[in-house]
Amino acid sequence: MTHPAWKAPLIALAILAGLGGMLAAAFVLMNPPSNAPLPRHPVPGPDATLSSTAQAYMEAAQHNDCGMTRALTTANTTAWCDGPKLLAYKFLGRSGDDGECMGYSITTDTGLDGTDNGGTEGWSFCYRLTKAGWRLWDQGQG
């Protein structure tokens, strides 16, 4: 018994649709959606100044905008996000051989060393210029 001529293209189309569905499912399984929060405000881009990027970072850290601090941090250091809580900061000046470090007096709810003792201390945030703009490269006391 022969099949009508329209059945072969229909079968081929069903096979292609099935393969496409399997590929889409494989892509979703291999690339799950990120649980990382999105920044609450636009991320400073390549044309933003170091000062404006540093200001955006500090504001995001103070207001617990993990999406922004993570977007502005390179893989070289950690983003200021989960703790300790940054309660206040005061800009002290630029430092470093190239002036790409920003010094602050910061006040936190708990100690930066993991203790329960919060307080105020000096902290530096050093940035590097990337294709995406200025991004936090290193940070630490002093």
C-alpha positions in Angstrom: 0.0 0.0 0.0 1.4 3.4 -0.9 1.1 6.5 1.2 -0.3 9.8 -0.1 2.4 12.2 -1.3 1.6 14.7 1.5 2.4 12.3 4.3 6.2 12.2 3.8 6.8 16.0 4.2 4.5 16.0 7.2 6.5 13.1 8.9 9.7 15.0 8.1 8.3 18.1 9.7 7.3 16.2 12.8 10.7 14.7 13.1 12.4 18.2 12.8 10.0 19.7 15.3 10.8 16.9 17.8 14.6 17.4 17.3 14.2 21.1 17.8 12.3 20.6 21.0 14.9 18.2 22.3 17.7 20.8 21.5 15.8 23.5 23.2 15.3 21.3 26.3 19.0 20.4 26.4 19.9 24.1 26.2 17.7 25.0 29.1 19.0 22.1 31.2 22.6 23.0 30.5 22.1 26.8 31.0 19.7 27.1 34.0 18.5 30.6 34.8 20.7 32.4 37.2 19.5 33.1 40.7 21.7 36.2 40.9 19.7 39.3 41.5 19.5 42.0 38.8 20.9 45.5 39.5 18.2 47.9 40.6 19.7 50.7 38.5 21.5 51.0 35.2 25.1 49.6 35.5 27.8 52.2 34.7 29.1 51.4 31.3 32.4 51.9 29.4 32.1 55.7 29.3 31.5 56.1 33.0 34.2 57.8 35.0 36.0 55.9 37.8 34.5 58.3 40.4 30.9 57.8 39.2 31.4 54.0 39.1 32.9 54.0 42.6 30.0 56.1 43.8 27.5 53.7 42.2 29.3 50.7 43.9 29.3 52.3 47.3 25.6 53.3 47.1 24.8 49.8 46.0 26.7 48.3 48.8 25.0 50.5 51.4 21.6 49.7 50.0 22.3 46.0 49.6 21.9 46.0 45.8 23.8 42.8 45.3 22.9 42.8 41.6 24.8 46.1 41.1 27.8 45.2 43.3 28.2 41.9 41.5 27.9 43.6 38.1 30.7 46.0 39.1 33.1 43.4 40.6 35.6 41.3 38.7 36.2 37.7 39.5 39.4 38.8 41.2 37.6 39.8 44.4 34.3 39.4 46.2 31.3 41.7 45.7 30.0 43.6 48.8 26.7 41.9 49.1 25.6 39.6 51.9 27.6 40.8 54.9 28.6 42.6 56.8 26.0 45.3 56.2 27.5 48.6 55.1 25.8 51.2 57.3 27.7 54.3 56.2 30.8 55.4 54.3 32.8 58.6 53.8 35.2 59.1 50.9 38.7 59.9 52.1 40.6 60.2 48.8 42.2 58.4 46.0 45.4 56.4 46.5 47.6 53.9 44.8 50.4 54.5 42.3 47.8 55.0 39.5 45.1 56.7 41.6 42.7 53.9 40.8 42.0 53.1 44.5 39.4 54.8 46.5 39.8 55.1 50.2 36.8 55.3 52.5 36.0 55.3 56.2 33.3 52.6 56.4 30.9 51.7 59.2 29.5 48.1 59.3 27.1 46.2 61.5 29.5 43.4 62.2 33.2 43.1 61.9 34.8 42.6 58.5 36.8 39.7 60.0 33.7 37.8 60.8 33.5 38.9 64.4 30.3 40.3 66.0 32.0 43.7 66.5 31.0 46.2 63.9 32.4 49.7 63.8 34.3 52.1 61.6 37.6 51.5 59.9 39.5 52.4 56.7 38.9 50.4 53.6 40.2 50.7 50.0 38.5 49.7 46.8 40.7 49.4 43.8 39.4 49.4 40.3 40.6 48.4 36.8 39.4 49.6 33.5 37.8 46.8 31.5 35.9 46.6 28.2 32.7 47.0 30.2 34.1 50.1 32.1 35.7 50.5 35.6 35.2 47.4 37.7 36.3 46.6 41.3 39.5 44.6 41.2 40.7 44.5 44.8 39.7 45.7 48.2 40.9 45.6 51.7 41.7 47.4 54.9 44.0 50.4 54.8 
